[in-house]
Amino acid sequence: MSKKILGALFGAGLAAMALSTGAFAEEQKLAEFHVEMNGGCDSCHKDGSPSADGEYEFEQCQGCHGGLADMDAVHKPHDGMLKCADCHAPHDMNVGQHPTCEACHDDGRTPEKILGK
């Protein structure tokens, strides 16, 4: 196949992906995503209501995603000090949105720098 045909096919494929219905999907809060995926507020909250200290919710995060000590270099140093919602704010952040380090650290660190990406 010629390079022009391959280039045209590649371009058509990219255009099709860009115009797909998924490309126009609304931003969705992490909490909404978990409710849809796991069947209600009970998937994170005991009896559907937030706990006073967030410990129950933290246990639910770890049940699906694993503990901080088992995660990447961004998460491991926070083991024993933070809960997932301290950074990820499920009722405020959108799916695919990542927290920044500057809420607590003022030295310019980012998850990308820590992970070497």
C-alpha positions as CSV (number, residue, x, y, z in Angstrom):
1,M,0.0,0.0,0.0
2,S,1.3,3.5,-0.8
3,K,2.1,5.9,2.0
4,K,-0.6,8.3,0.7
5,I,-3.3,5.6,1.1
6,L,-2.0,4.6,4.6
7,G,-1.9,8.3,5.6
8,A,-5.4,8.8,4.4
9,L,-6.7,5.8,6.3
10,F,-4.9,6.8,9.4
11,G,-6.4,10.3,9.1
12,A,-9.9,9.0,8.5
13,G,-9.5,6.7,11.6
14,L,-8.5,9.7,13.8
15,A,-11.4,11.8,12.5
16,A,-13.8,8.9,13.2
17,M,-12.5,8.6,16.8
18,A,-12.7,12.4,17.3
19,L,-16.3,12.5,16.1
20,S,-17.5,9.5,18.0
21,T,-20.1,9.9,20.7
22,G,-17.5,9.3,23.4
23,A,-15.7,12.4,22.3
24,F,-18.7,14.5,23.2
25,A,-19.4,12.8,26.6
26,E,-20.1,15.2,29.5
27,E,-17.5,15.5,32.2
28,Q,-18.5,13.2,35.1
29,K,-17.7,13.5,38.8
30,L,-15.8,10.6,40.3
31,A,-18.6,10.0,42.8
32,E,-21.2,9.8,40.0
33,F,-18.9,7.3,38.1
34,H,-18.6,5.1,41.2
35,V,-22.4,5.2,41.8
36,E,-23.1,4.1,38.2
37,M,-20.4,1.4,38.3
38,N,-21.1,0.0,41.7
39,G,-24.8,0.6,42.3
40,G,-25.4,3.5,44.5
41,C,-23.9,5.6,47.3
42,D,-23.5,2.4,49.4
43,S,-20.6,1.4,47.2
44,C,-18.5,4.0,49.1
45,H,-20.6,5.1,52.1
46,K,-22.0,2.9,54.9
47,D,-25.8,3.0,54.6
48,G,-25.3,5.7,51.9
49,S,-24.2,8.4,54.3
50,P,-20.7,9.8,54.8
51,S,-18.8,8.6,57.9
52,A,-17.6,11.3,60.4
53,D,-13.9,10.5,59.9
54,G,-13.8,9.1,56.3
55,E,-12.3,5.9,57.5
56,Y,-15.1,3.7,56.1
57,E,-14.8,5.3,52.7
58,F,-11.0,4.9,52.7
59,E,-11.5,1.2,53.3
60,Q,-13.8,1.0,50.3
61,C,-11.3,2.8,48.1
62,Q,-8.6,0.3,49.2
63,G,-10.9,-2.6,48.6
64,C,-11.1,-1.9,44.9
65,H,-7.9,0.1,44.2
66,G,-5.4,-1.4,46.7
67,G,-3.6,0.3,49.5
68,L,-1.3,3.3,49.1
69,A,1.7,1.2,50.0
70,D,1.0,-1.0,47.0
71,M,0.7,1.8,44.5
72,D,3.1,3.9,42.5
73,A,5.8,6.4,43.8
74,V,3.2,9.2,44.0
75,H,1.1,7.3,46.5
76,K,3.5,5.3,48.6
77,P,5.0,8.2,50.6
78,H,1.5,9.1,51.8
79,D,0.7,5.7,53.2
80,G,-0.4,6.1,56.9
81,M,-0.7,9.9,56.5
82,L,-3.5,10.5,54.1
83,K,-6.8,9.0,52.9
84,C,-7.6,8.8,49.2
85,A,-10.3,11.6,49.4
86,D,-7.7,14.0,50.9
87,C,-6.3,14.4,47.4
88,H,-8.9,12.9,45.0
89,A,-12.1,14.7,46.3
90,P,-14.6,12.4,44.6
91,H,-17.5,14.8,44.9
92,D,-15.5,17.6,43.3
93,M,-13.1,16.1,40.8
94,N,-14.0,14.7,37.3
95,V,-13.2,11.3,36.0
96,G,-9.7,11.5,34.5
97,Q,-8.7,14.6,36.4
98,H,-5.7,14.2,38.6
99,P,-4.9,16.1,41.8
100,T,-1.9,18.4,41.9
101,C,0.8,18.3,44.6
102,E,0.8,22.0,45.2
103,A,-2.2,21.9,47.6
104,C,0.3,20.6,50.2
105,H,3.8,20.9,48.6
106,D,5.3,24.2,47.4
107,D,8.5,22.8,45.9
108,G,7.2,22.4,42.3
109,R,6.7,18.6,42.4
110,T,4.1,17.0,40.1
111,P,3.0,13.4,39.7
112,E,4.7,13.4,36.3
113,K,8.0,14.5,37.7
114,I,7.9,11.9,40.5
115,L,7.0,9.1,38.0
116,G,9.6,10.4,35.5
117,K,7.1,10.9,32.7
